[in-house]
C-alpha cells in the first residue's frame, strides 16, 4: 500500500482514473450489450428469412397451378416440374449463401462483443489498479497450490465495495519453487515439547529443526504477518504471527502435529529459549516480499458491492454511479481548478471542463445526470 496522498493529489488521481478508465469500462460494456442485442436479433431472423426463401418455390408452384387450371391444359406439367426442380436447387444454393453470410456477421459481432468486454474488464482493472477508492482494509497473501504459489491481494472499501487482484509471482525468484525455511535461515531449532523432571531441575525440551519445513501460506492482514511452514512428510507445521509497526509488537509461535498443538510462546520454559532474531529476520524477508508482490498485480479476479458480483454481469454502469457518488465532491473541487478548454498537456494533464463534458456524453443518460450534479450541463443541453 502507498502512503496517503495530499487532498490535491488524491483528487487529481481519482479524476484521472474515473474519467480515463471508468468511463471506458462503462462505455465498452454498454456497447457490448447493444451489439449482443443485435446479435440475438440476427440469430432470431435466420429461420424466418429462410422460410421466406422457401415460400418462393410454393409461389412458383401456385402460379403454374393457376395457369393450368385457367387454360385447362396438362401438357405443361413436364415443363413445370423441370422449372420447379431447378428452382428448388437454386433456392437451396441461395439459402446456403444466406446462412454463410449470416454466420459471417454472427462471427464478426461475436468477436466485437468479446473485444468490447475485454476492453471493459481491462479498463476496470486499470481503474482499480490506481487505488482511487479509500481502502478501509486489505490483505496480501500467497499459498502453495498444486505445485506452485498463488498470490492474491484483497481490498475492502466504502459502501460494501470489495475487490481482489491475483498477483504475479513469476518474477520473484524466492517463490519460483517451494520455499524451504533453510533458504531463509539454516539450522534453526525450536522447542516443541516440554517434559517434567525431578524437582529443582530444568524441564527437558524437545526441539524441532526447521530446515526441511516449506512455506505453505502467508498473509499480511491488519498489520500482522501470518506465516505457516509445514513438513509434508511428518504432517507437522509451525505457525508464526508477527506484528509490525505498532507499539504492542509481538511474535507468536505455534507448533502442530498428529499429537496436538502447542502454543510455544505461552510456555515460559520454551519461549525463553527461542532465538527471536533468527525467527524474525526470515519473517521480515517474507513481509517485505509480500509488500513488493502487491505492486505486481496481474488480474482483477473479483469485484463486488455488498456481495453482489460486478465482474460477471452488466453492472459497470451502476458501479460507476456508486463510485461517482463517493467521489463527486472531490471531482467538483478538482474541476473548479480547470479551464473551459485546455490544449496544453503540461497544465492539469491537458484536462478541461470541455473534456469532462465530452467524456460523460459517452455514458448516455448517466453522463447527463453526472453533468448536472457537477454543474457542467450546458444551457442548450
N, C-alpha and C positions, 0 to 999 in steps of 0.2 A: 504494500500500500504506500502511496505517495504522501508527502507532507501536505497539510491543509493549505489551500491557496488563499490569497487575499480575495476579498469580495469582488474586486475588479477583474482579477484573473479568472476567478470562478465563473463570473457572468459571461465573459468572453468565450471561455471554454464550452459552457453549456450552450451558448448561442450558436457557435460554430458546429458543435456536434448535432444539435437539433436541426438546424436549417440546411446542413450538408447531408447528414446520414439518415436522420429520422424521416425527413421529408422524402428522400429517395426510397426508403423502405416502404413507406405508406403508398407512395405513388406507384412503385413497381408492383406491389401486391394488388392494388386496385386495378391496374392494367391487366394483371394476370387473371383476375376474376372476370373482367369484361371479356377477355379472349376465351376463357374457359366456358363462358355462357355462349359465345359464338360457336365454339367447338361443339357443344352439345346440340345446338340448333342445326349445325351442319350434319352431324351424325343422324339426327332425327329426320332430316329431309331426304335422306338417300332412299329409303323404301318407297316413299311417295313419288319421288322423281322416276324411279324405275317402273313403278306401277303406271305412271303416265305414259312412259315409252311403250310399255306392253299394250296399252289401250290403242296404240296406233294400228296394230295388227287387227284388233277387233273392229276398229273403224273401217279399215280397208275391206274386211270380210263383209261388213254390213253394206258397204257401197256396192259390191258385186252382187250380193243377195238382192238388194233393191233393184239393181239393173236387170237381173234375170227375171225377177217377178214382173217388172214393168214391161219387158219385151216379150216375156213368155217363151224364152229360149233356154236350152240347157247345153248347147254346143260350146258355150264359153267356159264350162267347168274346168276343162284341162288348162286353159289359159289362166283361169282364176287360181287353181292350185299351184301352178308354176309361180305366179306372182306372189301368192301368199307365202309359199315356202322360201322364196328368195327374200321376201320382206322379213320373215322370221330370222333368217340367218343374218341379214344386215342389221336387224334390231339387236340381236344378241351381241354382235360385234360392237355396236354403238353403246350398249349397256356396259360392256367390259371397259370401254374407254371412259364412260361416265364414272364408273367405280374407281378406276385408276386415278382419274383427275381428282375425285373427292378424297381418296386416300392420300394423295399427294398434299392436298390442302390440309387434311387432318394431321399429317406428319409435320407440316410446317407450323401449324398452330400449336401442336403439342410441344415442338421444340422451342417456340417463342414463349409459351407458358412456363416451361422449365427454366428457361434463361431468366425470365422475369422473377420467378420465385427464388432462384439462386441469388439474383441481384438484391432482392428484398431481404433475404436472410443475411447476406454478406453486409448489406448496409446496416441492418440492425446490430449485427456483430460489431461493426466498426463504431456504431453509436455507443454501445455499452463498453467497448474497449477504452473509450475516452473517460470512463468513470464520471459521467455527467451527473449522476444521482448521488445524493448524500447517503453514504453507506452506513447503516446502523450496526451491522455485524457481518463478519466474514470468517471464512476458514480456508486454509490451504492444506491439501493433503495428498499423499501418494499411498498406494497399496500394491502388493505383489499379486498379480492375477494372471493365471495361465502362462507362467514363464516370463513375465515382463512387468515392469512397473507402470501403473496408470496414475496420472495426476489430475486433480480437479480442484478448482477454486470456486467457492460458493459465497454468494453475496445476498444480504437482506437489506431492503431499503424501505422508505416510507410507503404508506398505502398498500402494504402487503406485496410489494414487488420483490421477487426473488429471481436470481439467475445464476447459472453455472457456466464456467468455461472449462473445457478439457485443456490440459497443459502439455506442452511439447517437451517431452523428456529426452528425446533423441540426442540433443546436443550436450547432455550432461554425462560426462564420462563416468562419473561415480555411480550412475544409476543405469548404465547400459546392461549390467548383469546383476544378479543377486548380491547385495552389499553385505559382506561379512563384517562383523564387529572388528575383526583383526585388521581390516583395511584402515580403520579409523584409529584403533589403539590395540597394540599387541599385548597379550599376556595378562590382561586384566582378570582378576578373580573377585567374585562377590560372594559373601556368606549367604547361604540359603536355608540352613538348618542349625538349630542350637540344641545341644543335649546337656542335661544337668549332670554335674559331677559332685564329688564329695563337698561337704560344707566348707566354705572358705576358698574353694578352688574356682578358677575362671571357667565359664561354660565352654564346652567343646563345640567348635564351629565347623560345619561342613561347607566347603567352598565350591563354587561352580565357575569354570573358566569360560569366558565369553567368546573366545576366538572363532569358534565354529558356528556361532549364532548369526542368523541372517535377518536383515531388516524386512519385516512383512507389512508394516504400516507406520505412518507418522502423520501428524496433523498439528497445525497451529490453529488454536481457537481461543478467543478472548485473552490473548496474550500468553497463553500456556502452550507448551510443546508436549505432545503425547507421542511416545515412540515405543514400538513393540519389536523386539528381536526374538526370534524363535529358532530352536534346534529341531529340525524336522524329524530327525531320527529318534529323538527322545521324547518328542511331543511336549517339550518344556519351553517356557518363554519368560522373558523379562519385560516388564512394562515400566517405562520411565516417564515421569511427569515433571517438567521443569518450567517454572515461571521466570519471566524475564522482564526487566524494566519496571518493576514495581517495588514498593518499599518492603512488602512481605514476600520477597522471593523465596523459593523453596525448591527442593529436589525430593521427589518421592520415587522409591524403587520397590517394585513388587515382583515376586517370583511365583510361577505356577507350573506344576507338573501333575502327573497322574495321581499323586498322593494328596494334592490340595494346593492351596495358595498361601503365600507368606508375605505380609507387608514388612519388608526388611527395615525400612526407615522408622517404623514404630517400635522396633525392638532395640533398646539401647545397646545391648551387647553386640549386635550385628551392625547397627548404624555407626557405632564408634570406630569400626574397622573399615568402613567404606573409604575408598580413595576418591574423594569427591572431585578433585581436579581431573583425574583420569576418566571420570564419567562425564563431567560437564563439558570438557573440551570436545569430545566426539558429538555430543548433543548440540553444542554451539555450531559445529560444522553443518549438521543436518538442518538446524534452524536457518542458518544463512542460505543454504541451498534452496530451501522452500521459498524464502523471500525472493530469491533470484528467479526461481522457477515460475513464480506467479506472474512475472513480467513476460514470460514466454507463452502467452495464451494462444491456443491452437484453434479452437472452435467453440462457438456458443452452443451448448448442449441442452440448456433448459432456460425457459423464460416463463414466468407465471405471475398472475396477480390474484392474491387471495386464494391460491390453489388452483386457479383456472389456467390451463395451458394456453400460452400465446403463440408458441412456435408452430404448432401443427394445425392451427386454424386461421381463418381470415380475420385476425383480430388486431392487426397492427394499427388500424385507424383508431380504434377505441383505446389502445395502449398509448398512441400518440396524444390523444385527448387527455388522458390521465397525466402523462408526463408534462404536457403543456400547462395543465393546472398547477403542477408543482413548481414550474419554472417561470410562470407568467410574469410575476413581479420582477424577477431578475432580468427577464427579457425587456420589460419596459424600461428598466434602469439603463440597460446597455443600449437599447435603441435610441434613447434620448441623447446619446453621445454621437449618433450617426448623422451624417448629412443626408439631404434628399437624394442626391446622386453622387457617386464617387467612382472615378476611374483610376485612382491611384492605389495600387495594391499595397503600398507601404503604409497607408493610413487605414487602420481598422481592418486589415487584410482585404481591403477593397470592398467591404460590406457597406451597404447604404440602405436607407428606408425603401428605396425603389426595389432593391434586391429582395428585401423581405416580402414585399407585395408580390413580386414575380414568383417567388418560391412557394408562397402559400396558395397561389392560384392553382397550383398542381393538385392540391388536396380537395378541390371542389367546394362543397358547402362547408366542410370542416374548416378549410382555409379561410373562407369568408367570415365564419364565426370568429376565428382567431384574429383576423384583421380588425374586426370590430372591437374585440377585447383589448387589443394592443393600441387602439386609437389610430389605426393606419388606413381605415377604409376610406377610399376616395369618394368625394361627394357625388361623382357621376355613377358610382357602382350601386 
